[in-house]
């Protein structure tokens, strides 16, 4: 069983640029969630994808967008980068919830550390 | 906004002691989960407790849930230096700010 992988590990960009982060979900998982974690803070939910459709979104502006592919891998795109976008970006995959257990255990990747200069 | 808020924000103990971390949340939940994070890496799921459960054990971990007080606690017994990490509670994809635990050998 392959775990969640993310690429790249580290990335340095300048203000105004665009970035794409990638995530491969764990085998058998069709739900992917993205989080932003600033230094010393807890992860903040950006959005979730289920079967290639956005399935929930946190309090992030539209310049944060995503995609999920038929193999359930996912991308996070951030346009017009700002200094405050510097953070660890985490991807997590899970199996879909049920009515009795709508939120399952999530399996996290190691993250992508984004620095915006 | 954060669903869960952990308390304390930081905790330093000696190896062998017990560590207790608390979490409060704001809205009704179906379940609450605890995760661990080592130094800026990905999070690892520790335990899930459902809203109709009051206590759950996993190895040296004990989690309690009080839905009337909207609070949960994580107890790590007989702590080890390897338990040094940040611990987060989460509900409905929303994480708290975490407790940074340091276990001194």
gemmi code that builds the backbone of each chain (N, CA, C; Angstrom):
import gemmi

chains = {
    "A": [
        ("UNK", (0.850, -1.192, 0.000), (0.000, 0.000, 0.000), (0.882, 1.237, 0.000)),
        ("UNK", (0.643, 2.138, -0.954), (1.462, 3.339, -1.078), (0.828, 4.445, -0.269)),
        ("UNK", (1.659, 5.187, 0.496), (1.155, 6.287, 1.287), (0.968, 7.528, 0.444)),
        ("UNK", (0.582, 8.615, 1.124), (0.359, 9.885, 0.451), (1.706, 10.545, 0.154)),
        ("UNK", (1.887, 10.961, -1.062), (3.125, 11.646, -1.437), (2.798, 13.040, -1.949)),
        ("UNK", (3.743, 13.954, -1.742), (3.567, 15.326, -2.203), (4.850, 15.793, -2.891)),
        ("UNK", (4.649, 16.664, -3.876), (5.820, 17.252, -4.547), (5.514, 18.687, -4.937)),
        ("UNK", (6.529, 19.560, -4.949), (7.886, 19.291, -4.457), (7.937, 19.333, -2.927)),
        ("UNK", (9.089, 19.078, -2.379), (9.266, 19.126, -0.929), (9.372, 20.576, -0.455)),
        ("UNK", (10.145, 21.333, -1.189), (10.341, 22.752, -0.881), (10.214, 23.558, -2.162)),
        ("UNK", (9.802, 24.817, -1.983), (9.607, 25.681, -3.140), (9.776, 27.125, -2.704)),
        ("UNK", (10.501, 27.889, -3.510), (10.650, 29.321, -3.235), (10.111, 30.094, -4.425)),
        ("UNK", (9.213, 31.018, -4.150), (8.607, 31.840, -5.185), (8.662, 33.299, -4.749)),
        ("UNK", (8.362, 34.190, -5.694), (8.277, 35.610, -5.360), (6.839, 36.074, -5.453)),
        ("UNK", (6.564, 37.183, -4.809), (5.202, 37.742, -4.805), (4.661, 37.906, -6.220)),
        ("UNK", (3.395, 37.571, -6.397), (2.759, 37.724, -7.692), (2.853, 36.494, -8.576)),
        ("UNK", (3.787, 35.592, -8.274), (3.914, 34.381, -9.087), (2.799, 33.398, -8.775)),
        ("UNK", (2.776, 32.341, -9.558), (1.789, 31.281, -9.397), (2.525, 29.990, -9.043)),
        ("UNK", (1.852, 29.119, -8.298), (2.487, 27.867, -7.903), (1.492, 26.714, -8.011)),
        ("UNK", (2.003, 25.538, -8.347), (1.184, 24.317, -8.382), (1.842, 23.267, -7.509)),
        ("UNK", (1.088, 22.767, -6.564), (1.564, 21.703, -5.686), (0.800, 20.431, -6.018)),
        ("UNK", (1.483, 19.291, -5.864), (0.889, 18.028, -6.278), (0.813, 17.023, -5.148)),
        ("UNK", (-0.179, 16.153, -5.256), (-0.414, 15.173, -4.204), (-0.935, 13.880, -4.824)),
        ("UNK", (-0.354, 12.786, -4.404), (-0.879, 11.473, -4.792), (-1.503, 10.830, -3.573)),
        ("UNK", (-2.755, 10.457, -3.685), (-3.461, 9.933, -2.526), (-3.083, 8.484, -2.262)),
        ("UNK", (-3.416, 8.045, -1.070), (-3.153, 6.656, -0.704), (-4.055, 5.743, -1.511)),
        ("UNK", (-3.519, 4.589, -1.844), (-4.260, 3.616, -2.638), (-5.629, 3.330, -2.012)),
        ("UNK", (-6.677, 3.403, -2.841), (-8.023, 3.105, -2.370), (-8.787, 4.304, -1.836)),
        ("UNK", (-8.118, 5.458, -1.724), (-8.780, 6.665, -1.216), (-9.217, 7.555, -2.361)),
        ("UNK", (-10.480, 7.997, -2.343), (-10.958, 8.860, -3.412), (-11.272, 10.271, -2.923)),
        ("UNK", (-10.881, 10.573, -1.702), (-11.126, 11.902, -1.134), (-9.795, 12.534, -0.747)),
        ("UNK", (-9.586, 13.753, -1.193), (-8.337, 14.464, -0.897), (-8.670, 15.833, -0.312)),
        ("UNK", (-7.995, 16.176, 0.768), (-8.158, 17.488, 1.394), (-6.820, 18.197, 1.422)),
        ("UNK", (-6.862, 19.509, 1.296), (-5.658, 20.342, 1.350), (-5.739, 21.272, 2.544)),
        ("UNK", (-4.574, 21.455, 3.177), (-4.476, 22.317, 4.344), (-3.272, 23.245, 4.205)),
        ("UNK", (-3.404, 24.415, 4.809), (-2.283, 25.348, 4.923), (-1.913, 25.426, 6.403)),
        ("UNK", (-0.631, 25.272, 6.698), (-0.196, 25.351, 8.088), (0.918, 26.376, 8.215)),
        ("UNK", (0.600, 27.500, 8.820), (1.618, 28.505, 9.103), (2.448, 28.048, 10.290)),
        ("UNK", (3.632, 28.600, 10.409), (4.553, 28.193, 11.466), (3.937, 28.381, 12.846)),
        ("UNK", (3.931, 27.330, 13.636), (3.421, 27.415, 14.991), (1.914, 27.369, 15.107)),
        ("UNK", (1.227, 27.140, 13.987), (-0.236, 27.099, 13.983), (-0.744, 25.715, 13.617)),
        ("UNK", (-2.030, 25.513, 13.792), (-2.646, 24.278, 13.344), (-2.979, 24.347, 11.858)),
        ("UNK", (-3.185, 23.214, 11.224), (-3.564, 23.212, 9.808), (-4.908, 23.895, 9.593)),
        ("UNK", (-4.998, 24.697, 8.538), (-6.233, 25.373, 8.166), (-6.774, 24.721, 6.894)),
        ("UNK", (-8.023, 24.314, 6.926), (-8.645, 23.618, 5.797), (-8.818, 24.563, 4.623)),
        ("UNK", (-8.307, 24.130, 3.456), (-8.465, 24.935, 2.238), (-9.672, 24.427, 1.453)),
        ("UNK", (-9.618, 23.192, 1.007), (-10.757, 22.571, 0.333), (-10.559, 21.068, 0.265)),
        ("UNK", (-11.634, 20.397, -0.130), (-11.634, 18.949, -0.252), (-12.193, 18.554, -1.613)),
        ("UNK", (-11.653, 17.506, -2.191), (-12.150, 16.964, -3.443), (-12.588, 15.524, -3.246)),
        ("UNK", (-13.722, 15.200, -3.844), (-14.258, 13.842, -3.819), (-14.695, 13.502, -5.228)),
        ("UNK", (-14.114, 12.454, -5.772), (-14.447, 12.025, -7.133), (-14.409, 13.188, -8.119)),
        ("UNK", (-13.336, 13.933, -8.075), (-13.007, 15.013, -9.013), (-13.850, 16.277, -8.846)),
        ("UNK", (-14.685, 16.321, -7.811), (-15.503, 17.508, -7.579), (-15.138, 18.145, -6.238)),
        ("UNK", (-15.139, 19.478, -6.191), (-14.899, 20.146, -4.913), (-16.053, 19.828, -3.971)),
        ("UNK", (-15.712, 19.430, -2.772), (-16.694, 18.902, -1.818), (-16.658, 19.662, -0.506)),
        ("UNK", (-16.281, 20.905, -0.551), (-16.195, 21.702, 0.665), (-14.998, 22.622, 0.567)),
        ("UNK", (-15.139, 23.812, 1.116), (-14.090, 24.810, 1.005), (-13.999, 25.604, 2.295)),
        ("UNK", (-12.792, 25.892, 2.714), (-12.593, 26.731, 3.888), (-12.561, 28.195, 3.508)),
        ("UNK", (-12.115, 29.022, 4.427), (-12.130, 30.466, 4.237), (-10.879, 30.945, 3.495)),
        ("UNK", (-10.760, 30.529, 2.262), (-9.620, 30.925, 1.426), (-10.141, 31.588, 0.164)),
        ("UNK", (-9.406, 32.598, -0.355), (-9.874, 33.341, -1.536), (-9.821, 32.483, -2.791)),
        ("UNK", (-10.501, 32.930, -3.852), (-10.567, 32.150, -5.097), (-9.219, 31.922, -5.764)),
        ("UNK", (-8.198, 32.703, -5.394), (-6.901, 32.460, -6.033), (-6.295, 31.122, -5.572)),
        ("UNK", (-6.903, 30.503, -4.584), (-6.566, 29.126, -4.209), (-7.557, 28.222, -4.947)),
        ("UNK", (-7.044, 27.417, -5.837), (-7.924, 26.530, -6.588), (-7.302, 25.144, -6.651)),
        ("UNK", (-8.113, 24.173, -7.051), (-7.606, 22.817, -7.069), (-8.199, 21.979, -8.164)),
        ("UNK", (-7.640, 20.806, -8.285), (-8.126, 19.814, -9.243), (-7.947, 18.441, -8.626)),
        ("UNK", (-8.826, 17.518, -9.007), (-8.581, 16.117, -8.700), (-8.722, 15.343, -9.992)),
        ("UNK", (-7.845, 14.400, -10.197), (-7.791, 13.652, -11.449), (-8.465, 12.296, -11.288)),
        ("UNK", (-8.748, 11.622, -12.406), (-9.433, 10.324, -12.320), (-8.710, 9.294, -11.459)),
        ("UNK", (-7.389, 9.414, -11.325), (-6.671, 8.469, -10.451), (-6.638, 8.965, -9.006)),
        ("UNK", (-7.412, 10.021, -8.728), (-7.587, 10.621, -7.395), (-6.391, 11.433, -6.916)),
        ("UNK", (-5.339, 11.562, -7.729), (-4.297, 12.507, -7.367), (-4.871, 13.913, -7.474)),
        ("UNK", (-4.162, 14.882, -6.914), (-4.741, 16.225, -6.830), (-3.670, 17.290, -6.981)),
        ("UNK", (-4.110, 18.464, -7.368), (-3.239, 19.641, -7.436), (-3.853, 20.782, -6.653)),
        ("UNK", (-2.984, 21.582, -6.059), (-3.386, 22.844, -5.447), (-2.674, 23.942, -6.216)),
        ("UNK", (-3.425, 24.887, -6.723), (-2.865, 26.027, -7.439), (-3.113, 27.303, -6.647)),
        ("UNK", (-2.088, 28.101, -6.540), (-2.236, 29.399, -5.891), (-1.723, 30.463, -6.844)),
        ("UNK", (-2.594, 31.403, -7.179), (-2.229, 32.509, -8.063), (-1.884, 33.745, -7.256)),
        ("UNK", (-1.171, 34.663, -7.917), (-0.865, 35.972, -7.311), (-0.362, 35.803, -5.879)),
        ("UNK", (0.711, 35.076, -5.725), (1.235, 34.753, -4.396), (1.500, 35.990, -3.555)),
        ("UNK", (1.176, 35.862, -2.277), (1.435, 36.912, -1.296), (2.396, 36.375, -0.247)),
        ("UNK", (3.034, 37.306, 0.463), (4.007, 36.891, 1.482), (3.363, 35.959, 2.512)),
        ("UNK", (2.112, 36.241, 2.866), (1.408, 35.442, 3.877), (1.074, 34.029, 3.402)),
        ("UNK", (1.298, 33.747, 2.139), (1.061, 32.391, 1.640), (2.207, 31.456, 2.020)),
        ("UNK", (3.283, 32.012, 2.550), (4.399, 31.184, 3.008), (3.905, 30.272, 4.127)),
        ("UNK", (4.042, 28.960, 3.917), (3.498, 27.998, 4.867), (3.860, 26.591, 4.425)),
        ("UNK", (3.500, 25.634, 5.270), (3.569, 24.219, 4.908), (2.198, 23.833, 4.359)),
        ("UNK", (2.161, 23.284, 3.165), (0.904, 22.869, 2.555), (0.801, 21.347, 2.646)),
        ("UNK", (-0.248, 20.911, 3.280), (-0.449, 19.497, 3.552), (-1.609, 18.954, 2.747)),
        ("UNK", (-1.403, 17.777, 2.236), (-2.446, 17.049, 1.534), (-2.800, 15.828, 2.376)),
        ("UNK", (-4.064, 15.503, 2.431), (-4.501, 14.328, 3.183), (-5.531, 13.563, 2.372)),
        ("UNK", (-5.423, 12.257, 2.360), (-6.426, 11.454, 1.664), (-7.199, 10.618, 2.675)),
        ("UNK", (-8.395, 10.255, 2.286), (-9.226, 9.449, 3.158), (-10.236, 8.696, 2.307)),
        ("UNK", (-10.821, 7.684, 2.891), (-11.935, 7.019, 2.229), (-13.179, 7.865, 2.502)),
        ("UNK", (-14.190, 7.792, 1.652), (-15.354, 8.654, 1.838), (-16.098, 8.317, 3.119)),
        ("UNK", (-16.693, 9.322, 3.718), (-17.443, 9.114, 4.933), (-18.787, 8.465, 4.661)),
        ("UNK", (-19.450, 8.086, 5.727), (-20.795, 7.525, 5.640), (-21.711, 8.389, 6.489)),
        ("UNK", (-22.971, 8.088, 6.465), (-23.904, 8.883, 7.268), (-23.605, 8.725, 8.757)),
        ("UNK", (-23.097, 7.550, 9.140), (-22.764, 7.338, 10.554), (-21.417, 7.914, 10.919)),
        ("UNK", (-20.540, 7.980, 9.964), (-19.186, 8.479, 10.212), (-18.780, 9.348, 9.030)),
        ("UNK", (-19.259, 10.592, 8.994), (-19.005, 11.428, 7.821), (-17.558, 11.870, 7.657)),
        ("UNK", (-16.788, 11.862, 8.736), (-15.394, 12.311, 8.629), (-14.489, 11.204, 9.134)),
        ("UNK", (-13.748, 10.641, 8.175), (-12.875, 9.516, 8.492), (-11.484, 9.960, 8.871)),
        ("UNK", (-10.713, 8.994, 9.325), (-9.292, 9.190, 9.557), (-8.635, 9.673, 8.268)),
        ("UNK", (-7.776, 10.677, 8.396), (-7.061, 11.203, 7.241), (-5.605, 10.759, 7.297)),
        ("UNK", (-5.060, 10.488, 6.128), (-3.664, 10.105, 6.000), (-2.937, 11.248, 5.299)),
        ("UNK", (-1.970, 11.804, 5.995), (-1.300, 13.000, 5.513), (-0.003, 12.683, 4.775)),
        ("UNK", (0.279, 13.512, 3.775), (1.581, 13.503, 3.143), (2.570, 14.317, 3.970)),
        ("UNK", (3.841, 14.332, 3.555), (4.868, 15.044, 4.326), (4.819, 16.556, 4.165)),
        ("UNK", (4.057, 17.040, 3.184), (3.902, 18.478, 3.011), (4.870, 19.086, 2.008)),
        ("UNK", (4.494, 20.253, 1.527), (5.359, 21.087, 0.684), (5.571, 22.394, 1.426)),
        ("UNK", (6.828, 22.730, 1.652), (7.156, 23.990, 2.316), (7.308, 25.066, 1.259)),
        ("UNK", (6.376, 26.037, 1.256), (6.396, 27.137, 0.289), (6.886, 28.402, 0.967)),
        ("UNK", (7.876, 29.016, 0.370), (8.373, 30.307, 0.842), (8.134, 31.337, -0.244)),
        ("UNK", (7.477, 32.434, 0.126), (7.212, 33.516, -0.823), (8.035, 34.726, -0.403)),
        ("UNK", (8.894, 35.169, -1.313), (9.786, 36.298, -1.019), (9.285, 37.589, -1.655)),
    ],
    "B": [
        ("UNK", (-11.326, 30.339, 11.226), (-11.709, 30.036, 12.605), (-11.341, 28.589, 12.905)),
        ("UNK", (-11.125, 28.287, 14.171), (-10.718, 26.960, 14.530), (-11.819, 26.308, 15.345)),
        ("UNK", (-12.156, 25.083, 15.005), (-13.169, 24.338, 15.728), (-12.660, 23.938, 17.094)),
        ("UNK", (-11.404, 23.486, 17.126), (-10.853, 23.034, 18.381), (-9.766, 23.960, 18.873)),
        ("UNK", (-9.683, 24.087, 20.185), (-8.611, 24.862, 20.785), (-7.960, 23.999, 21.843)),
        ("UNK", (-6.653, 23.799, 21.710), (-5.955, 22.954, 22.655), (-5.415, 23.758, 23.831)),
        ("UNK", (-5.291, 23.062, 24.924), (-4.761, 23.666, 26.145), (-3.982, 22.585, 26.895)),
        ("UNK", (-2.761, 22.813, 27.344), (-2.011, 24.063, 27.158), (-1.435, 24.176, 25.746)),
        ("UNK", (-0.898, 25.320, 25.412), (-0.247, 25.483, 24.119), (1.091, 24.772, 24.097)),
        ("UNK", (1.746, 24.696, 25.259), (3.029, 24.012, 25.355), (3.107, 23.293, 26.686)),
        ("UNK", (3.783, 22.158, 26.677), (3.888, 21.321, 27.870), (5.256, 20.656, 27.876)),
        ("UNK", (5.959, 20.768, 29.006), (7.281, 20.158, 29.130), (7.274, 19.251, 30.350)),
        ("UNK", (7.610, 17.984, 30.152), (7.586, 17.020, 31.245), (8.823, 16.131, 31.176)),
        ("UNK", (9.040, 15.353, 32.234), (10.137, 14.391, 32.270), (9.649, 13.053, 31.740)),
        ("UNK", (10.575, 12.334, 31.168), (10.271, 10.982, 30.697), (9.669, 10.167, 31.845)),
        ("UNK", (8.642, 9.393, 31.527), (7.991, 8.578, 32.546), (6.753, 9.226, 33.133)),
        ("UNK", (6.662, 10.543, 33.048), (5.477, 11.239, 33.552), (4.335, 11.111, 32.550)),
        ("UNK", (3.141, 11.429, 33.026), (1.965, 11.452, 32.139), (1.775, 12.853, 31.569)),
        ("UNK", (1.258, 12.925, 30.365), (0.974, 14.212, 29.717), (-0.513, 14.266, 29.388)),
        ("UNK", (-1.145, 15.355, 29.792), (-2.565, 15.542, 29.501), (-2.760, 16.804, 28.690)),
        ("UNK", (-3.456, 16.665, 27.587), (-3.771, 17.790, 26.718), (-5.283, 17.878, 26.567)),
        ("UNK", (-5.789, 19.091, 26.544), (-7.229, 19.297, 26.465), (-7.597, 20.018, 25.179)),
        ("UNK", (-8.813, 19.779, 24.752), (-9.307, 20.370, 23.514), (-10.748, 20.801, 23.737)),
        ("UNK", (-11.071, 22.017, 23.347), (-12.458, 22.465, 23.382), (-12.900, 22.773, 21.961)),
        ("UNK", (-14.161, 22.523, 21.694), (-14.683, 22.784, 20.352), (-15.989, 23.547, 20.464)),
        ("UNK", (-16.444, 24.073, 19.315), (-17.541, 25.040, 19.381), (-18.893, 24.488, 18.963)),
        ("UNK", (-18.918, 23.627, 17.961), (-20.206, 23.174, 17.442), (-20.397, 21.682, 17.694)),
        ("UNK", (-21.587, 21.200, 17.439), (-21.860, 19.774, 17.604), (-20.991, 18.963, 16.664)),
        ("UNK", (-20.585, 17.799, 17.132), (-19.667, 16.976, 16.347), (-20.219, 15.569, 16.171)),
        ("UNK", (-19.757, 14.899, 15.125), (-20.032, 13.474, 14.937), (-18.922, 12.651, 15.555)),
        ("UNK", (-17.705, 13.132, 15.384), (-16.564, 12.489, 16.018), (-15.456, 13.507, 16.197)),
        ("UNK", (-14.496, 13.170, 17.009), (-13.344, 14.035, 17.224), (-12.095, 13.167, 17.070)),
        ("UNK", (-11.080, 13.751, 16.451), (-9.868, 12.993, 16.169), (-8.660, 13.699, 16.748)),
        ("UNK", (-7.685, 12.927, 17.126), (-6.410, 13.455, 17.605), (-5.305, 13.025, 16.637)),
        ("UNK", (-4.425, 13.988, 16.362), (-3.297, 13.759, 15.472), (-2.011, 14.204, 16.154)),
        ("UNK", (-0.930, 13.660, 15.645), (0.403, 14.020, 16.125), (1.220, 14.498, 14.931)),
        ("UNK", (2.084, 15.502, 15.187), (2.957, 16.017, 14.137), (4.354, 16.189, 14.692)),
        ("UNK", (5.302, 15.570, 14.026), (6.705, 15.734, 14.388), (7.296, 16.856, 13.560)),
        ("UNK", (7.770, 17.893, 14.249), (8.602, 18.947, 13.692), (8.372, 19.273, 12.215)),
        ("UNK", (7.206, 19.865, 11.898), (6.983, 20.354, 10.550), (6.771, 19.292, 9.501)),
        ("UNK", (6.446, 18.097, 9.892), (6.156, 17.034, 8.933), (4.652, 16.808, 8.851)),
        ("UNK", (4.267, 15.773, 8.113), (2.855, 15.457, 8.000), (2.282, 14.958, 9.310)),
        ("UNK", (0.971, 15.053, 9.430), (0.296, 14.614, 10.643), (0.017, 13.113, 10.598)),
        ("UNK", (0.022, 12.511, 11.776), (-0.276, 11.089, 11.908), (-1.505, 10.935, 12.783)),
        ("UNK", (-2.468, 10.178, 12.297), (-3.700, 9.955, 13.047), (-3.423, 9.070, 14.253)),
        ("UNK", (-3.928, 9.501, 15.419), (-3.732, 8.728, 16.647), (-4.989, 7.957, 17.033)),
        ("UNK", (-6.102, 8.661, 17.092), (-7.302, 8.025, 17.627), (-8.529, 8.828, 17.214)),
        ("UNK", (-9.627, 8.141, 16.998), (-10.907, 8.764, 16.685), (-11.907, 8.339, 17.745)),
        ("UNK", (-12.631, 9.303, 18.284), (-13.664, 8.996, 19.269), (-14.983, 9.545, 18.748)),
        ("UNK", (-15.999, 8.716, 18.759), (-17.310, 9.129, 18.249), (-18.079, 9.890, 19.327)),
        ("UNK", (-19.075, 10.625, 18.895), (-19.822, 11.471, 19.836), (-20.589, 10.659, 20.877)),
        ("UNK", (-20.863, 9.383, 20.591), (-21.586, 8.559, 21.569), (-20.632, 7.751, 22.469)),
        ("UNK", (-19.332, 8.013, 22.340), (-18.343, 7.372, 23.195), (-17.826, 8.363, 24.225)),
        ("UNK", (-17.473, 7.861, 25.390), (-16.973, 8.741, 26.445), (-15.482, 8.578, 26.651)),
        ("UNK", (-14.966, 7.399, 26.307), (-13.554, 7.136, 26.532), (-13.090, 6.099, 25.532)),
        ("UNK", (-11.817, 6.253, 25.130), (-11.244, 5.304, 24.203), (-9.756, 5.162, 24.497)),
        ("UNK", (-9.246, 3.943, 24.350), (-7.845, 3.680, 24.636), (-7.157, 3.139, 23.396)),
        ("UNK", (-5.867, 3.475, 23.277), (-5.028, 2.893, 22.242), (-3.604, 2.889, 22.763)),
        ("UNK", (-3.139, 1.727, 23.191), (-1.793, 1.646, 23.752), (-1.653, 2.538, 24.970)),
        ("UNK", (-0.693, 3.470, 24.933), (-0.494, 4.397, 26.057), (-1.378, 5.642, 25.954)),
        ("UNK", (-2.247, 5.685, 24.990), (-3.132, 6.838, 24.796), (-4.512, 6.562, 25.371)),
        ("UNK", (-5.045, 7.604, 26.016), (-6.423, 7.530, 26.498), (-7.092, 8.844, 26.124)),
        ("UNK", (-8.205, 8.751, 25.433), (-8.958, 9.940, 25.033), (-10.327, 9.903, 25.694)),
        ("UNK", (-10.726, 11.040, 26.216), (-12.075, 11.179, 26.750), (-12.812, 12.252, 25.974)),
        ("UNK", (-14.119, 12.153, 25.991), (-14.965, 13.119, 25.294), (-16.147, 13.463, 26.179)),
        ("UNK", (-16.380, 14.747, 26.363), (-17.529, 15.234, 27.119), (-18.305, 16.169, 26.198)),
        ("UNK", (-19.341, 15.654, 25.580), (-20.097, 16.458, 24.610), (-20.903, 17.560, 25.283)),
        ("UNK", (-21.235, 17.380, 26.560), (-21.990, 18.437, 27.257), (-21.111, 19.663, 27.480)),
        ("UNK", (-19.819, 19.440, 27.637), (-18.875, 20.543, 27.833), (-18.136, 20.878, 26.546)),
        ("UNK", (-18.413, 20.144, 25.493), (-17.719, 20.343, 24.218), (-16.206, 20.313, 24.434)),
        ("UNK", (-15.747, 19.253, 25.069), (-14.322, 19.159, 25.352), (-13.855, 17.707, 25.265)),
        ("UNK", (-12.565, 17.564, 25.014), (-11.926, 16.263, 24.942), (-10.548, 16.371, 25.567)),
        ("UNK", (-10.034, 15.256, 26.034), (-8.674, 15.253, 26.551), (-7.915, 14.060, 26.007)),
        ("UNK", (-6.626, 14.255, 25.836), (-5.711, 13.200, 25.415), (-4.688, 13.002, 26.519)),
        ("UNK", (-4.608, 11.787, 27.016), (-3.640, 11.446, 28.051), (-2.624, 10.488, 27.458)),
        ("UNK", (-1.351, 10.836, 27.596), (-0.270, 9.938, 27.213), (0.373, 9.469, 28.509)),
        ("UNK", (0.329, 8.191, 28.759), (0.900, 7.670, 29.999), (2.350, 7.232, 29.779)),
        ("UNK", (3.124, 7.281, 30.861), (4.519, 6.835, 30.830), (5.234, 7.394, 29.604)),
        ("UNK", (5.285, 8.700, 29.505), (5.801, 9.359, 28.298), (7.265, 8.999, 28.034)),
        ("UNK", (7.614, 9.091, 26.763), (8.973, 8.810, 26.301), (9.489, 10.018, 25.527)),
        ("UNK", (10.782, 10.134, 25.410), (11.361, 11.246, 24.645), (10.819, 11.264, 23.214)),
        ("UNK", (10.540, 10.091, 22.675), (10.017, 9.991, 21.307), (8.596, 10.530, 21.177)),
        ("UNK", (7.924, 10.800, 22.294), (6.585, 11.387, 22.240), (6.641, 12.888, 21.979)),
        ("UNK", (7.825, 13.459, 22.026), (7.987, 14.892, 21.751), (7.454, 15.214, 20.361)),
        ("UNK", (6.448, 16.088, 20.309), (5.754, 16.393, 19.060), (4.675, 17.424, 19.360)),
        ("UNK", (3.969, 17.845, 18.319), (2.766, 18.663, 18.495), (1.550, 17.767, 18.347)),
        ("UNK", (0.545, 18.019, 19.162), (-0.659, 17.203, 19.156), (-1.860, 18.103, 18.862)),
        ("UNK", (-2.694, 17.651, 17.931), (-3.836, 18.447, 17.485), (-5.117, 17.643, 17.620)),
        ("UNK", (-6.177, 18.329, 18.025), (-7.499, 17.729, 17.915), (-8.147, 18.288, 16.652)),
        ("UNK", (-9.075, 17.523, 16.097), (-9.714, 17.935, 14.852), (-11.126, 17.392, 14.801)),
        ("UNK", (-11.999, 18.194, 14.254), (-13.360, 17.754, 14.025), (-13.862, 18.386, 12.746)),
        ("UNK", (-14.487, 17.588, 11.897), (-15.058, 18.074, 10.647), (-14.035, 18.884, 9.846)),
        ("UNK", (-12.854, 18.348, 9.688), (-11.787, 18.925, 8.859), (-11.203, 20.197, 9.463)),
        ("UNK", (-11.563, 20.549, 10.688), (-11.054, 21.753, 11.328), (-10.170, 21.375, 12.502)),
        ("UNK", (-8.956, 21.916, 12.503), (-7.958, 21.588, 13.518), (-7.800, 22.729, 14.512)),
        ("UNK", (-7.411, 22.359, 15.714), (-7.058, 23.362, 16.697), (-5.628, 23.834, 16.503)),
        ("UNK", (-5.179, 24.687, 17.395), (-3.847, 25.261, 17.300), (-2.740, 24.346, 17.797)),
        ("UNK", (-3.096, 23.282, 18.518), (-2.116, 22.291, 18.921), (-1.479, 22.529, 20.279)),
        ("UNK", (-1.012, 21.449, 20.863), (-0.189, 21.489, 22.077), (1.180, 20.956, 21.717)),
        ("UNK", (2.204, 21.767, 22.015), (3.582, 21.345, 21.743), (4.123, 20.666, 22.989)),
        ("UNK", (4.341, 19.361, 22.880), (4.802, 18.553, 24.010), (6.285, 18.280, 23.877)),
        ("UNK", (7.009, 18.566, 24.961), (8.414, 18.192, 25.019), (8.605, 17.233, 26.178)),
        ("UNK", (9.170, 16.074, 25.900), (9.452, 15.088, 26.924), (10.968, 15.012, 27.081)),
        ("UNK", (11.424, 15.378, 28.248), (12.875, 15.413, 28.503), (13.359, 14.061, 29.000)),
        ("UNK", (14.449, 13.569, 28.417), (14.968, 12.250, 28.847), (15.619, 12.308, 30.229)),
    ],
}
model = gemmi.Model(1)
for chain_id, residues in chains.items():
    chain = gemmi.Chain(chain_id)
    for i, (resn, *xyz) in enumerate(residues, 1):
        res = gemmi.Residue()
        res.name, res.seqid = resn, gemmi.SeqId(i, " ")
        for name, pos in zip(("N", "CA", "C"), xyz):
            atom = gemmi.Atom()
            atom.name, atom.element = name, gemmi.Element(name[0])
            atom.pos, atom.b_iso = gemmi.Position(*pos), 0.0
            res.add_atom(atom)
        chain.add_residue(res)
    model.add_chain(chain)
structure = gemmi.Structure()
structure.add_model(model)
structure.setup_entities()
